[in-house]
Amino acid sequence: IANNHIDARTYVDLGFEHRILSDGARRLSWFGNVNNLFDRAPPVNPNPVHYDIVGRYFTMGVRASF
């Protein structure tokens, strides 16, 4: 290998959680996440295990416990 340098990448992930109901033993909250906010592509690399190859993705949901 003549050049074994791989550029670094910085990924920005955001997340939030909002508790809607919280009294005693009952709890209700909703949440959301954005991974790879700016949709940064990984560097050219023969081993993509160390980088985000999926791209930007969103997760949302509701958590409830009783």
N, C-alpha and C positions, 0 to 999 in steps of 0.2 A: 504494500500500500504506500503510495507516494505521499498522500495527504490524508491523515486520519483525524482531521479536525471537523467537528460537527457544530454548526451554529446553535446557540441557545435560543429558547423560546420562552416567552412569558405569557401565561394564560390568565385571563381574568374571569373569576367565577363569582356570581352574586347569589345570595339567598335571603329569604325573609320568612318569618313566622309571625302570625297574628293570633293571639288567643281571643276567641269570641266569647266563650263562656267558661268561667272558672269559679265554681262554688263547691267547696268541700271535696267530694270524691269524683264529681263529674267535670270533665274538661273537654272542650271543643276548640280546635284551632285549624287554621288553614295555612298552607305553606307553598312556596314556589322557589325554584332554583333555575338559574341560567348558567350553564357550563360553557366555557370558551366564548364569552360574550362577543368578542370582536372577530370570531371565526378565523383565528390564525391557523394557517396550514403548517403541518410539521415540516422540519427540514428534510432534505433528501438524506435518507439514512437506511442502511441495510437492516437495521434492527429497530423497528418502530415501537417496541415494547415501552420505551421510556417517554414517548410522546403521545399526545392526543390525536389519534387518527380519525376519530368520529366526526369532529367538527362541532359546531354549536348545537346544543340541544336543551330543551326545556323540560322541567318537571313541576307538576302542580298536584296538590292533593289536600285532603282533609284528614285530620287525626281526631279520633274520639275515644275517650276512655270513660268507663263508668264504674 
